[in-house]
């Protein structure tokens, strides 16, 4: 099908409504939704899980399944109503003029087919060009998505590529037919922050190069700021605010948008003096939405008899016809009023050393040939001479990309693995070589873990109360069942869950509620050390604030040492006392949060900070994108582990970076950096994140 020239809006969604029909009822998923995407424009669609963002995308693709139905409004693509197209016309438009990139790259790739063939298929099917020309175009697009050695990539199978490379191939596939509209559904959620930064830059540049319009679905406001021209905020199936990035970020006109910003850790936030403000209450279920304003029950400005009387429609903000809000009171609210700070918290006094690691090493021996275990062996150096200590009531953050050894070190600490060399001391007792099965009950209770995915850690066939009581039995807490039941209810109070949740099954809980049960279980034995492995990355922004705050409060009361493993440096900056940066098994930097977040940095820390998307228009960031992927721990580079991606390497005389692993140097205030750069060069480093002058 020939692509027609068109100079009006690429996409016009007007008063669009989608419902899903079950045997019992009609469930409205999207109501009265309108948004327009102009040629070459990127529009961000943000909101929490379940707000209808992906349903809008499926509506554009006309892919709502058996139960979904459009019950009102229209979607026009280049002026033509998609609902009026025949199946054949739709097939031509999808993949040819409208392309979609999903969150999980492997869902879009055929594991049994080489990349080159998969890419070439797109224009061969849609445009009828021959294979040689299609392969030529594939080579060009793979070069455009900045993949090294495109010829080798085209000859590879998907499993031979890293997650970041797979996602680039999916983007390349979407661009093969030069679509007019690209829909990106959380395309970087599964990727490391440095890879995410490169993908985001790539998408932005390709949008300009190909003139593609984009609908960018995300729950990350910082990412939307960096990629989009305009933004649409959704809540519970409705658009609640629409406008340019500057309008919505700096002149917000809806209480939900304001609440979202208050729950994310921007550079000025401080866990004691300026704690995050979580949004009260829970997201309404689709069949239990309130009358009037959907956000009413959770809104600071709610007025009974007015906000809950009847449906509220979108209205333009006076003086700006491109900025709209779904709030009756937007002209009465003082949007610039300073935030009423939640009660200021006293920082827990940091006590004695609880945990000490001394030159910990963890190596794995694997077969060089994965198919046949005979023959030569290779060693994977997952952790290389880790040394640090953590004190009572302290939060030590451990940051780095996937594969840097964060989780391996956590497994050794938990006793799920034993150390290859070195020592782990808990209260001066060595535990590094004692597997969990041989640890005494007190040691097991003392070192607990909160996992990344709350869905995988609860037993689906056991009530919440029973799961916590089971942990108390294992930790030998309480003399009898009655005492344990009382303690279980106290633990539910501790994690701010209603006591009646004791009788609920995990499937009846939301993600944030499940994570609270996981936290209650971890603290049930009076844990001295809690390892929190990405505990909020699977949760919505507003729920993240509540769970983070909860961890901090429990820590203050219980004097727990918290080891917080994360790649989200915004949260790390907000809640940590000290930060340890890891790269390929090495600790490359260790210091207080202030030391690590201000120069001099290790070059890797500098790149990590630059990669963090920050949802604040007043922030100026130094732009550093790392080249290449993180090397394999099976075949690490010689010398400094970071030398293959370091932008400062040329400042080190000779080939020191290629040949020698740097020694740990201690700068002012016990700030440790593992780098060959001279003191003079380190002192020349500038801050990566600056608040722009007003």
Residue pairs with C-beta under 8 A, 6 or more apart in sequence:
1 89
1 92
1 93
1 96
1 126
3 96
3 97
3 180
4 78
6 39
6 78
6 79
6 180
7 39
8 78
8 79
9 36
9 37
9 38
9 39
9 76
10 37
10 38
10 39
10 41
10 77
10 78
10 180
10 181
10 213
11 35
11 36
11 37
11 60
11 75
11 76
11 77
11 181
11 213
11 215
12 36
12 74
12 75
12 76
12 79
13 33
13 34
13 35
13 36
13 56
13 59
13 60
13 73
13 74
13 75
14 34
14 73
14 74
14 75
14 76
15 32
15 33
15 34
15 72
15 73
15 74
16 30
16 32
16 33
16 34
16 56
16 59
16 70
16 72
16 73
16 74
16 75
17 28
17 30
17 31
17 32
17 33
17 70
17 71
17 72
17 73
18 28
18 29
18 30
18 52
18 55
18 56
18 59
18 64
18 68
18 69
18 70
18 71
19 26
19 27
19 28
19 29
19 68
19 69
19 71
20 26
20 27
20 29
20 64
20 67
20 68
20 69
21 27
21 67
21 69
22 67
25 287
26 71
27 286
27 287
28 71
28 237
28 286
28 289
29 52
29 55
29 68
29 237
29 286
30 52
30 55
30 56
30 59
30 237
30 238
31 237
31 238
32 72
32 73
32 238
32 239
32 311
32 313
32 314
33 52
33 56
33 73
33 234
33 237
33 238
33 239
34 73
34 239
34 242
34 314
35 43
35 45
35 56
35 232
35 239
35 242
37 43
37 181
37 213
37 214
37 215
38 213
39 180
39 211
39 213
40 207
40 208
40 211
40 212
40 213
41 213
41 214
41 229
41 230
42 204
42 207
42 213
42 214
42 216
42 227
42 228
42 229
42 230
43 214
43 215
43 216
43 228
43 229
43 230
43 231
43 232
44 216
44 217
44 218
44 223
44 224
44 227
44 228
44 230
44 231
44 232
44 245
45 53
45 56
45 57
45 215
45 216
45 217
45 218
45 231
45 232
45 234
46 53
46 217
46 218
46 219
46 220
46 221
46 224
46 231
46 232
46 233
46 234
46 260
47 53
47 219
47 233
47 234
47 235
48 219
48 235
48 283
48 540
48 541
48 542
48 543
49 219
49 511
49 540
50 236
50 283
50 286
51 234
51 235
51 236
51 237
51 283
52 234
52 236
52 237
52 238
53 185
53 217
53 234
54 185
54 217
55 64
55 68
56 217
56 234
57 100
57 183
57 185
57 215
57 217
58 64
58 68
59 70
59 75
60 75
60 77
60 82
60 98
60 181
60 183
60 215
61 94
61 98
61 100
61 183
62 82
62 83
62 85
62 90
62 94
64 70
70 83
74 81
74 83
75 81
75 82
75 83
76 82
77 93
77 97
77 98
77 180
77 181
78 97
78 180
82 90
82 93
85 93
92 126
95 122
95 125
95 126
95 177
95 179
96 126
96 127
96 177
96 179
97 177
97 179
97 180
97 181
98 179
98 180
98 181
98 182
98 183
99 173
99 174
99 175
99 177
99 179
99 181
99 182
99 183
100 174
100 182
100 183
100 184
100 185
101 108
101 167
101 170
101 171
101 174
101 182
101 183
101 184
101 185
101 187
102 108
102 170
102 185
102 187
103 185
103 186
103 187
103 189
103 190
104 190
105 163
105 166
105 167
105 169
105 170
105 190
106 158
106 166
108 170
108 173
109 115
109 118
109 158
109 166
109 169
109 170
110 118
110 158
111 157
111 158
111 159
112 157
113 157
114 154
114 155
114 156
114 157
115 142
115 153
115 154
115 155
115 156
115 157
115 158
115 161
115 169
116 135
116 138
116 154
116 155
118 169
118 173
119 134
119 138
119 141
119 142
119 154
119 169
119 172
119 173
119 176
120 131
120 134
120 135
120 137
120 138
121 134
122 134
122 173
122 176
122 177
123 129
123 133
123 134
123 137
123 176
123 177
124 130
124 131
124 134
126 177
127 177
129 137
135 154
137 176
138 154
138 172
138 176
139 150
139 151
139 154
141 172
141 175
141 176
142 150
142 153
142 154
142 169
142 172
143 150
144 172
144 175
144 206
144 209
145 168
145 169
145 171
145 172
145 175
145 202
145 206
146 168
146 198
146 202
147 153
147 165
147 168
147 169
147 172
148 628
153 161
153 165
153 169
158 166
158 169
161 169
162 629
163 190
163 191
163 195
163 402
164 191
164 192
164 195
164 198
164 199
164 629
165 629
167 187
167 188
167 190
167 191
167 195
167 199
168 199
168 202
170 187
171 187
171 199
171 202
171 203
171 206
174 182
175 182
175 206
175 210
175 212
178 210
178 212
179 212
180 212
180 213
181 212
181 213
181 214
181 215
182 203
182 207
182 212
182 213
182 214
182 215
183 214
183 215
183 217
184 203
184 214
184 215
184 216
184 217
184 218
185 217
186 217
186 218
186 219
187 199
187 203
188 195
188 196
188 199
188 200
188 223
191 199
192 401
192 402
192 567
192 630
193 401
193 567
193 568
193 569
193 608
193 611
193 612
194 401
194 607
194 608
194 611
194 625
194 626
195 401
195 629
196 223
196 611
196 613
197 610
197 611
197 613
197 625
197 626
198 625
198 626
200 223
200 226
200 227
200 613
201 625
203 214
203 216
203 227
204 226
204 227
206 212
207 213
207 214
214 227
214 228
216 223
216 224
216 227
216 228
218 224
219 540
219 541
220 541
220 613
220 615
221 249
221 260
221 261
221 264
221 541
221 615
222 570
222 612
222 613
222 614
222 615
223 613
224 231
224 245
224 615
225 245
225 249
225 613
225 614
225 615
225 616
225 617
226 613
228 245
229 244
229 245
230 242
230 243
230 244
230 245
230 322
231 242
231 243
231 244
231 245
231 248
231 249
232 239
232 241
232 242
233 239
233 240
233 241
233 242
233 248
233 254
233 256
233 257
233 260
234 240
235 256
235 294
235 295
236 283
236 284
236 286
236 289
236 294
236 295
237 286
237 289
237 294
238 294
238 326
239 314
239 326
240 254
240 256
240 257
240 295
240 325
240 326
240 327
241 248
241 252
241 253
241 254
241 256
241 257
241 323
241 324
241 325
241 326
242 248
242 314
242 323
242 324
242 325
243 251
243 317
243 320
243 322
243 323
243 324
244 322
244 323
245 617
246 617
247 317
247 320
247 322
247 323
248 257
248 323
249 261
249 615
249 616
249 617
250 617
251 317
251 323
251 335
252 258
252 261
252 335
253 317
253 323
253 325
253 327
253 330
253 335
254 295
254 325
254 326
254 327
254 330
255 295
255 299
255 300
255 301
255 327
255 333
256 279
256 295
256 299
258 335
259 277
259 279
259 298
259 299
259 300
259 542
260 279
260 541
260 542
261 615
262 276
262 277
262 339
262 545
263 276
263 277
263 278
263 279
263 541
263 542
263 544
263 545
263 546
264 276
264 541
264 544
264 545
264 570
264 615
265 276
265 548
265 570
265 571
265 573
265 574
265 575
266 570
266 614
266 615
266 616
267 570
267 573
267 614
267 616
267 619
267 689
267 691
268 274
269 275
269 276
269 574
270 574
271 345
271 552
271 574
271 575
272 344
272 345
272 346
272 347
273 341
273 344
274 339
274 341
275 341
275 342
275 344
275 345
275 549
275 552
276 545
276 548
276 549
276 574
277 339
277 342
277 545
278 542
278 543
278 545
278 546
278 549
279 298
279 542
279 545
279 546
280 298
281 297
281 298
282 510
283 510
284 290
284 294
284 297
290 296
290 297
290 308
291 308
291 309
291 310
292 307
292 308
292 309
292 310
292 311
292 312
293 299
293 302
293 307
293 308
293 312
293 326
293 327
293 328
296 302
296 307
296 308
299 307
301 329
301 333
302 308
303 329
306 328
306 329
307 328
307 329
312 326
312 327
312 328
313 326
314 324
314 325
314 326
315 324
315 325
315 326
315 330
316 323
316 324
317 323
317 324
317 325
317 330
318 331
327 333
345 552
345 553
345 556
346 556
347 556
348 393
348 555
348 556
348 559
349 393
350 391
350 392
350 393
350 394
350 577
351 391
351 392
351 393
351 559
352 391
352 392
353 389
353 390
353 391
354 390
354 391
354 392
354 426
354 427
354 528
354 529
354 561
355 389
355 390
355 413
355 424
355 425
355 426
355 529
355 561
355 563
356 388
356 389
356 390
356 423
356 424
356 425
356 428
357 386
357 387
357 388
357 389
357 422
357 423
357 424
357 425
358 387
358 422
358 423
358 424
358 425
359 385
359 386
359 387
359 421
359 422
359 423
360 383
360 385
360 386
360 387
360 409
360 412
360 419
360 421
360 422
360 423
360 424
360 432
361 381
361 383
361 384
361 385
361 386
361 419
361 420
361 421
361 422
362 382
362 383
362 405
362 408
362 409
362 412
362 417
362 419
362 420
363 379
363 380
363 381
363 382
363 420
364 379
364 380
364 382
365 377
365 378
365 379
365 380
366 377
366 378
366 379
366 380
366 634
367 373
367 374
367 375
367 376
367 377
367 378
368 375
368 376
368 377
368 378
369 375
369 376
378 634
378 635
379 634
380 633
380 634
381 585
381 633
381 636
382 405
382 408
382 585
382 633
383 405
383 408
383 409
383 412
383 585
384 405
384 584
384 585
384 586
385 422
385 586
386 405
386 409
386 422
386 587
387 422
387 587
388 396
388 580
388 587
388 590
390 396
390 529
390 561
390 563
391 561
392 528
392 559
392 561
393 555
393 556
393 559
393 560
393 561
394 561
394 562
394 577
394 578
395 552
395 555
395 562
395 564
395 575
395 576
395 577
395 578
396 561
396 562
396 563
396 564
396 576
396 577
396 578
396 579
396 580
397 564
397 565
397 566
397 572
397 575
397 576
397 578
397 579
397 580
397 593
398 406
398 409
398 563
398 564
398 565
398 566
398 580
398 582
399 406
399 565
399 566
399 567
399 569
399 572
399 579
399 580
399 581
399 582
399 608
400 406
400 567
400 581
400 582
400 583
400 608
401 567
401 583
401 630
402 567
402 630
403 584
403 630
403 632
403 633
404 582
404 583
404 584
404 585
404 630
405 582
405 584
405 585
405 633
406 533
406 565
406 582
407 533
407 565
408 417
409 582
410 449
410 531
410 533
410 563
410 565
411 417
412 418
412 419
412 424
412 432
413 424
413 447
413 529
413 531
413 563
414 436
414 447
414 449
414 531
415 431
415 434
415 435
415 436
415 437
415 439
415 443
415 444
415 447
416 435
416 436
417 435
418 432
418 433
418 434
418 435
419 432
419 433
422 432
423 430
423 432
424 430
424 431
424 432
425 431
426 443
426 446
426 447
426 528
426 529
427 528
429 443
431 439
431 443
431 447
434 443
436 444
441 474
441 475
441 476
444 474
444 475
444 525
445 475
445 525
445 526
445 527
446 525
446 526
446 527
446 528
446 529
447 527
447 528
447 529
447 531
448 521
448 522
448 523
448 525
448 527
448 529
448 530
448 531
449 522
449 530
449 531
449 532
449 533
450 515
450 518
450 519
450 522
450 530
450 531
450 532
450 533
450 535
450 551
451 457
451 518
451 533
451 535
452 533
452 534
452 535
452 537
452 538
453 538
454 511
454 514
454 515
454 517
454 518
454 538
455 506
455 511
455 514
455 538
457 514
457 518
458 464
458 467
458 506
458 514
458 517
458 518
459 467
459 506
460 505
460 506
460 507
461 505
462 470
462 505
462 506
463 502
463 503
463 504
463 505
464 492
464 497
464 501
464 502
464 503
464 504
464 505
464 506
464 509
464 517
465 485
465 488
465 489
465 492
465 501
465 502
465 503
467 517
467 521
468 488
468 491
468 492
468 502
468 517
468 520
468 521
468 524
469 481
469 484
469 485
469 488
471 521
471 524
471 525
472 478
472 484
472 487
472 488
472 524
472 525
473 484
474 525
475 524
475 525
477 484
477 487
477 524
477 525
477 526
478 484
478 486
478 487
487 524
488 502
488 524
489 499
489 502
491 520
491 521
491 523
491 524
492 498
492 499
492 501
492 502
492 520
493 499
494 520
494 523
494 554
495 516
495 517
495 519
495 520
495 550
495 554
496 516
496 546
496 550
497 513
497 516
497 517
497 520
501 509
501 513
501 517
506 514
506 517
509 517
510 543
511 538
511 539
511 540
511 543
512 539
512 540
512 543
512 546
512 547
515 535
515 536
515 538
515 539
515 543
515 547
516 547
516 550
518 535
519 535
519 547
519 550
519 551
519 554
522 530
523 530
523 554
523 558
523 560
526 558
527 558
527 560
528 560
528 561
529 560
529 561
529 562
529 563
530 551
530 560
530 561
530 562
530 563
531 563
531 565
532 551
532 562
532 563
532 564
532 565
533 565
534 565
534 566
534 567
535 547
535 551
535 564
536 543
536 544
536 547
536 548
536 568
536 571
537 566
537 567
537 568
539 547
544 571
548 571
548 574
548 575
551 562
551 575
552 575
554 560
555 562
564 571
564 572
564 575
564 576
566 572
568 612
569 608
569 609
569 612
570 612
570 614
572 579
572 593
573 593
573 597
576 593
577 592
577 593
578 590
578 591
578 592
578 593
579 589
579 590
579 591
579 592
579 593
579 596
579 597
580 587
580 589
580 590
581 587
581 588
581 589
581 590
581 596
581 602
581 604
581 605
581 608
582 588
583 604
583 630
583 641
583 642
584 630
584 631
584 633
584 636
584 641
584 642
585 633
585 636
585 641
586 641
586 661
586 674
587 664
587 672
587 674
588 602
588 604
588 605
588 641
588 642
588 673
588 674
588 675
589 596
589 601
589 602
589 604
589 605
589 671
589 672
589 673
589 674
590 596
590 671
590 672
591 667
591 669
591 670
591 671
591 672
592 669
592 671
595 667
595 669
595 671
596 605
596 671
597 609
597 689
598 687
599 606
599 682
599 685
599 686
599 687
599 688
600 667
600 673
600 682
600 683
600 685
601 609
601 673
601 685
601 688
602 642
602 673
602 674
602 675
603 642
603 646
603 647
603 648
603 675
603 677
604 642
604 645
604 646
606 622
606 624
606 685
606 688
607 624
607 625
607 626
607 645
607 647
609 688
609 689
610 621
610 622
610 623
610 624
610 625
610 688
611 624
611 625
611 626
614 621
614 689
618 691
618 692
618 694
619 689
619 690
619 691
619 692
620 689
620 690
620 691
620 692
621 688
621 689
621 690
622 686
622 687
622 688
622 689
624 647
624 688
626 645
627 645
628 644
628 645
630 645
631 637
631 641
631 644
637 643
637 644
637 658
638 658
638 659
639 655
639 656
639 657
639 658
639 659
639 660
639 661
640 646
640 657
640 658
640 660
640 661
640 662
640 674
640 675
640 676
641 661
643 649
643 657
643 658
646 657
648 677
648 681
649 657
651 677
651 678
651 681
652 676
652 677
652 678
656 676
657 676
660 676
661 674
662 674
662 675
662 676
663 674
664 672
664 673
664 674
665 672
665 673
665 674
665 675
666 672
667 673
667 682
673 682
675 682
